[in-house]
Amino acid sequence: MSINIQYIKQLLSVYKRNFFYLMKKAVLNFYFQLTPMEALIENMNSVLEQNNSYMTYFIASYLLEDHPERAEIFKKSKHLGLPHGYKHFNLRECSETRALREIVKAKEIFETNGLENWCFRAPYAINTFSNLGKNKFYQVLQETGYKCSSSEFQDFPPWKPINHEIPEYVMGRPSDDQIIDKLGIWDVKIFAKKVMRSIRKTKGSLIIFDMHPIRMGQKRFLPALDAICKFANKAPNSTLIDFKTAVSSYEEDQTENFVCLTGDIDTWTYFDYIKRLK
């Protein structure tokens, strides 16, 4: 029962100012997850490959714990899977014990499944450790064996890595949930233009966009994804590049933008929300 209350507390902590938005997301996610996650991932992978790049997915590791066949999707692919917590709990609202479990168990499950696990993305992009703050978050990541993090949104350019105990590769705005869920924009041309604007107004940035497959893998949004990829490859001083290559080759003083597309997978099916109660 205590775990059930903890999970409810998690939801309220993230959506406490807008319960209507939580209900809206619940309905939208049910609709979006009528399409199997395997198909959504394949759709996004196909678009990226057509534009000479690869996706990176940050995956809540409980989704792989009893499903090695899901891990096989990423083991047999050039598209990367990396840890995104264990049960996808808000680290700021967790006890120190539970926050540590989110970080450590995520890595352990990825290692067990033979997947790369060098970078961590905090659930809900909240890069703090319980009530001990950011410094403790990065210290724990380093002690656990992570080489870097991509856990923080930065609203305005330039988007460049921030040095902590380990590097933080910040994410740029906008994100797909911000456009589709919050603003209610489903027009693919408007969606693409909003993302292109962010690329156009900076130079020398490492721009990491968060594009969840639950939305962007839907056939209706694939034209927007394709348009963003094509723009990133043809815009002046900009190139579309996969996350792993970008992290290893980005230089602080470069003038070219590196544009990376990543996507979080918090649930594989709609019923995974119930699994977090256990």
C-alpha positions as CSV (number, residue, x, y, z in Angstrom):
1,M,0.0,0.0,0.0
2,S,2.9,2.4,0.8
3,I,4.2,1.9,-2.8
4,N,0.8,2.7,-4.2
5,I,0.6,5.9,-2.2
6,Q,4.2,6.8,-3.3
7,Y,3.2,6.4,-7.0
8,I,0.2,8.6,-6.6
9,K,2.3,11.2,-4.8
10,Q,4.7,11.0,-7.8
11,L,1.9,11.9,-10.3
12,L,0.5,14.7,-8.1
13,S,4.0,16.1,-7.7
14,V,4.4,16.4,-11.5
15,Y,0.9,17.5,-12.3
16,K,-0.2,19.2,-9.1
17,R,-0.9,22.6,-10.8
18,N,-2.9,21.1,-13.6
19,F,-5.0,18.0,-12.9
20,F,-6.9,18.5,-16.1
21,Y,-3.7,18.2,-18.1
22,L,-3.0,14.9,-16.3
23,M,-6.4,13.6,-17.4
24,K,-5.8,14.9,-20.9
25,K,-2.5,13.1,-21.1
26,A,-4.1,9.9,-19.8
27,V,-6.7,9.9,-22.6
28,L,-4.1,10.8,-25.3
29,N,-1.7,8.1,-24.2
30,F,-4.5,5.5,-24.3
31,Y,-5.2,6.6,-27.9
32,F,-1.6,6.7,-29.0
33,Q,-0.8,3.3,-27.5
34,L,-3.4,1.6,-29.6
35,T,-0.4,1.4,-32.0
36,P,2.2,-1.2,-30.7
37,M,5.4,0.3,-29.4
38,E,7.4,-1.9,-31.7
39,A,5.7,-0.3,-34.7
40,L,6.2,3.2,-33.3
41,I,9.9,2.6,-32.8
42,E,10.3,1.1,-36.3
43,N,8.5,4.1,-37.8
44,M,10.9,6.5,-36.2
45,N,14.0,4.4,-37.0
46,S,12.9,4.3,-40.7
47,V,12.7,8.1,-40.9
48,L,16.0,8.6,-39.3
49,E,17.7,6.1,-41.5
50,Q,16.3,7.8,-44.6
51,N,18.0,10.9,-43.4
52,N,21.4,9.2,-42.6
53,S,21.1,9.2,-38.8
54,Y,19.9,7.1,-35.9
55,M,17.6,7.5,-32.9
56,T,18.6,7.2,-29.3
57,Y,15.9,6.0,-26.9
58,F,16.0,6.5,-23.1
59,I,14.0,3.6,-21.7
60,A,12.6,3.1,-18.2
61,S,14.3,-0.2,-17.3
62,Y,11.3,-1.9,-15.7
63,L,10.0,-2.3,-19.3
64,L,13.0,-4.6,-20.1
65,E,13.1,-6.4,-16.8
66,D,11.0,-9.4,-17.8
67,H,11.0,-8.8,-21.5
68,P,14.4,-9.6,-23.0
69,E,12.8,-9.6,-26.5
70,R,12.4,-5.8,-26.1
71,A,16.1,-5.5,-25.3
72,E,16.8,-7.5,-28.5
73,I,15.3,-4.7,-30.6
74,F,18.1,-2.4,-29.6
75,K,20.9,-5.0,-29.5
76,K,20.3,-5.8,-33.1
77,S,20.0,-2.2,-34.2
78,K,22.1,0.8,-34.9
79,H,19.5,2.8,-32.9
80,L,20.6,3.1,-29.3
81,G,18.8,2.4,-26.0
82,L,20.0,4.0,-22.8
83,P,18.7,4.1,-19.2
84,H,15.8,6.4,-18.1
85,G,15.4,5.4,-14.5
86,Y,13.8,2.2,-13.2
87,K,10.1,2.7,-12.5
88,H,10.2,6.3,-13.9
89,F,9.8,8.0,-10.5
90,N,10.4,11.7,-10.0
91,L,13.7,11.7,-8.2
92,R,13.0,15.0,-6.4
93,E,10.0,13.4,-4.7
94,C,11.7,10.1,-3.8
95,S,13.4,9.1,-0.6
96,E,17.1,8.8,-0.9
97,T,16.8,5.0,-1.0
98,R,14.2,5.0,-3.8
99,A,16.1,7.6,-5.8
100,L,19.2,5.5,-5.6
101,R,17.2,2.5,-6.8
102,E,16.0,4.4,-9.8
103,I,19.6,5.2,-10.8
104,V,21.4,1.9,-9.9
105,K,18.7,-0.6,-10.9
106,A,18.3,1.1,-14.3
107,K,22.0,0.5,-15.0
108,E,21.9,-3.1,-13.7
109,I,19.0,-4.1,-15.9
110,F,20.7,-2.6,-19.0
111,E,23.9,-4.4,-18.2
112,T,22.1,-7.7,-17.7
113,N,20.5,-7.3,-21.1
114,G,23.8,-6.5,-22.8
115,L,22.8,-2.9,-23.6
116,E,24.9,0.2,-23.5
117,N,24.4,2.2,-20.2
118,W,26.9,5.0,-20.2
119,C,24.4,7.9,-20.1
120,F,21.4,8.5,-17.8
121,R,18.2,10.6,-18.4
122,A,16.3,11.4,-15.3
123,P,12.5,10.8,-15.3
124,Y,10.5,13.9,-16.0
125,A,13.9,15.7,-16.7
126,I,14.3,16.4,-13.0
127,N,18.0,16.2,-12.3
128,T,18.1,16.3,-8.5
129,F,18.6,13.5,-6.0
130,S,15.8,13.4,-3.4
131,N,16.0,16.6,-1.4
132,L,19.8,16.8,-1.7
133,G,20.0,18.7,-5.0
134,K,21.8,18.6,-8.3
135,N,25.3,18.1,-7.0
136,K,24.3,15.0,-5.2
137,F,22.5,13.7,-8.4
138,Y,25.7,14.0,-10.5
139,Q,27.8,12.6,-7.7
140,V,25.6,9.5,-7.5
141,L,25.6,9.1,-11.3
142,Q,29.4,9.1,-11.3
143,E,29.7,6.7,-8.4
144,T,27.3,4.3,-10.2
145,G,29.4,4.3,-13.3
146,Y,27.6,6.7,-15.7
147,K,29.8,8.8,-17.9
148,C,27.3,11.6,-18.6
149,S,23.7,12.7,-18.3
150,S,21.0,14.2,-20.5
151,S,18.5,15.1,-17.9
152,E,17.9,18.9,-18.0
153,F,15.8,21.0,-20.3
154,Q,17.2,24.4,-21.2
155,D,14.6,26.8,-22.8
156,F,16.9,29.1,-24.7
157,P,20.1,28.7,-26.8
158,P,22.9,28.3,-27.0
159,W,22.6,24.6,-26.0
160,K,26.0,23.4,-24.8
161,P,27.1,20.7,-22.3
162,I,27.3,21.8,-18.6
163,N,30.2,20.5,-16.5
164,H,29.3,18.8,-13.2
165,E,30.9,15.7,-11.7
166,I,30.0,14.3,-15.2
167,P,28.9,16.3,-18.2
168,E,25.2,17.2,-18.5
169,Y,24.1,17.3,-22.2
170,V,21.1,19.6,-21.9
171,M,17.9,19.1,-24.0
172,G,16.6,21.9,-26.2
173,R,13.1,23.2,-26.6
174,P,10.5,22.5,-27.9
175,S,9.6,18.9,-27.1
176,D,6.9,16.9,-28.7
177,D,4.7,16.6,-25.6
178,Q,4.9,20.4,-25.1
179,I,3.6,21.0,-28.7
180,I,1.1,18.1,-29.0
181,D,-0.2,17.6,-25.5
182,K,0.1,21.0,-23.9
183,L,-0.5,23.3,-26.9
184,G,-2.7,21.0,-28.7
185,I,-0.9,21.5,-32.0
186,W,-1.4,18.5,-34.3
187,D,-0.6,20.3,-37.6
188,V,2.6,18.7,-38.8
189,K,3.8,21.8,-40.7
190,I,3.3,24.1,-37.6
191,F,5.0,21.4,-35.4
192,A,8.0,21.2,-37.7
193,K,8.4,25.0,-38.0
194,K,8.5,25.4,-34.2
195,V,11.4,22.9,-34.0
196,M,13.2,24.4,-37.1
197,R,13.0,27.8,-35.5
198,S,15.1,26.6,-32.6
199,I,17.7,25.2,-34.9
200,R,17.8,28.4,-37.0
201,K,18.3,30.8,-34.1
202,T,21.6,29.3,-32.7
203,K,25.0,28.2,-34.0
204,G,27.6,26.0,-32.5
205,S,25.0,24.2,-30.3
206,L,24.6,20.6,-29.5
207,I,20.8,20.5,-29.8
208,I,19.2,17.4,-28.3
209,F,15.5,17.2,-29.0
210,D,13.2,14.9,-26.9
211,M,10.8,13.2,-29.4
212,H,8.8,10.4,-27.7
213,P,7.9,7.5,-29.9
214,I,4.5,7.3,-28.4
215,R,3.7,10.5,-30.3
216,M,6.3,11.0,-33.0
217,G,6.1,7.3,-34.1
218,Q,2.5,7.8,-35.1
219,K,2.0,7.9,-38.8
220,R,0.3,11.3,-38.7
221,F,3.4,12.9,-37.1
222,L,6.1,11.2,-39.2
223,P,6.0,14.0,-41.9
224,A,7.0,16.5,-39.2
225,L,9.8,14.2,-38.0
226,D,11.1,13.9,-41.6
227,A,10.9,17.6,-42.3
228,I,12.9,18.3,-39.1
229,C,15.6,15.8,-40.1
230,K,15.8,17.3,-43.6
231,F,16.0,20.8,-42.3
232,A,18.7,19.9,-39.8
233,N,20.8,18.5,-42.7
234,K,20.4,21.4,-45.0
235,A,20.3,24.4,-42.7
236,P,23.4,26.6,-42.8
237,N,26.1,25.3,-40.3
238,S,23.9,22.4,-39.1
239,T,24.0,18.6,-39.4
240,L,21.8,15.8,-38.1
241,I,23.9,13.4,-36.0
242,D,23.2,10.6,-33.7
243,F,23.5,11.2,-29.9
244,K,26.5,8.9,-29.3
245,T,28.6,10.4,-32.1
246,A,27.6,13.9,-31.1
247,V,28.7,13.3,-27.5
248,S,32.1,11.9,-28.5
249,S,32.9,14.5,-31.1
250,Y,31.3,17.9,-30.1
251,E,33.7,20.7,-29.4
252,E,32.9,23.7,-27.3
253,D,34.2,26.2,-29.9
254,Q,32.7,24.7,-33.0
255,T,30.4,26.9,-35.2
256,E,28.3,24.0,-36.6
257,N,25.1,22.9,-34.9
258,F,24.8,19.2,-34.0
259,V,21.2,18.2,-34.0
260,C,20.3,15.0,-32.2
261,L,16.9,13.3,-32.0
262,T,16.2,11.3,-28.8
263,G,13.0,9.9,-27.4
264,D,11.9,8.6,-24.0
265,I,10.0,5.4,-23.5
266,D,8.2,5.4,-20.2
267,T,5.6,2.8,-21.0
268,W,5.5,0.0,-23.6
269,T,1.7,-0.6,-23.3
270,Y,-1.0,1.4,-21.5
271,F,-1.1,-1.2,-18.7
272,D,2.5,-0.4,-17.7
273,Y,1.1,2.5,-15.7
274,I,-0.4,-0.2,-13.4
275,K,2.9,-2.0,-13.1
276,R,4.4,1.0,-11.4
277,L,2.0,0.4,-8.5
278,K,3.7,-2.9,-7.6
